[in-house]
Each structure stands twice: as C-alpha cells, then as structure tokens.
Amino acid sequence: METLTATETVDAYVARLGRALRGPGRLKRDMLAEARDSLLDAAEAYRADGLDRDRAERLAIEDFGPVDVIAPGYQEELTAGQGRRTAAVLFVTVPFTALMWSAIWHIFPAAETAAKPAWFGGVAVTVDYLQLTTGLLSGLVLFALRRGRRTRVLTRSLGLLVLGQMPVMAVLCSALVWGSRHAVDLASYPPGTVATYLSIGLWAWQLWCASRCLRFSAKGTAPAV
C-alpha cells in the first residue's frame, strides 16, 4: 500500500488518482471533479474545527483512502461506462447498417433480377444474421451493464466480439461486392456510394469503441506516479 506524503494537497492527490485511471474522458473528468469536491468539503469541515489548510487537506485525504485502494472502484465504473457506450453504439449502428443495405438492394435498379453467383444469397443471409446477432448481444450487454453485472468481463467480451467479427464481416461483404460487380454497378449509383462510405465510417467507429473496451478493461490500473 502506498504511503501518503505529509505535504500532498487535494489537487495533487486528485491528479495522481487521474493518472491511475483509464476511461472515457468526460466520465473520468466528472468522477475526478466529484472526488475533488468531496475532499475539499471534508477539508473545509476540518478547517472549521480550527485546523490549518495543510493539516485539514491531509486528514481529508487520509479519510478518503490511498489511491491504490480506491482506484480499482473508480476504474470499474469507467470500464462500465465505456462498455455501455460501445453497446449503445452497436445497438444502434449495426441494425441501421443492415436496414440501410437492405433498402439499397431493394430499390437499386435491376438489383433483384440481376444475375449473381449461386452462393450470393447464402452469404447475404449470413451477413444479415451476424448483424442481427451483434445487435441483440449488444442490447443484452447494455442491459446487464446498467444493472452493474460483471462489468470488466462484459466490456472486454464486447470488445473481443467486435474485433473478432469485423474481419469476418469484411471478407463476407467483400465477397458480396465481388459477386455483384458484373450484375450491378453501385459505384455509379449515388445512394450505393453514400451507403458504402457511411458503412466504412460506422465500422471505424465500432472498431475504435472496441479497442477502448479492451484497453479500459485490462486488469489493474495505471501506475499512480
């Protein structure tokens, strides 16, 4: 367990706590601000009893606890916050992408009657089911995280799900593009072009969220130097 220095101030303590934590920026700032306010309120109470500022802040910090003791609890909440954010992103963007492409294929001129390879339909259905499964699982994870269930495990699993599924989706979607390239020309169809770039952007967002899930759910906290 760490040893508190005799001269450490509330601001220095909060800064050290911040360096020990990994998590979404806004949530982390809010949590640190709340911790600082609690410490200053405690210090003010000690000063009302006649103690000088340094002694009052020292006692407030001692009551609050060493950074290496309280940081895991804060990290747990930050991890849950990232998990909830990622689950919400997936719950919205994955079904949206599936519906968007379903609409594209139904309204694209001659897309329904154009000749495609025999395997095309099976791959398309597989993509739909993968997206449906991801959307449902992200909804379940979001529900579980809001109830405070297995925060680190669920957040990490969500990140692994996205990172593991993305290469599969890339291969399957590339196969669909390749299989339809002689039948339809999405490049000359503005809605298809927009849908393509929008899909890439959403996938990049999902990957970024997934990587943060893995980073923030790693065991332990950062060194509180």
Order of alpha helices (4+ residues) and beta strands (2+ residues): alpha-alpha-alpha-alpha-alpha-alpha-alpha
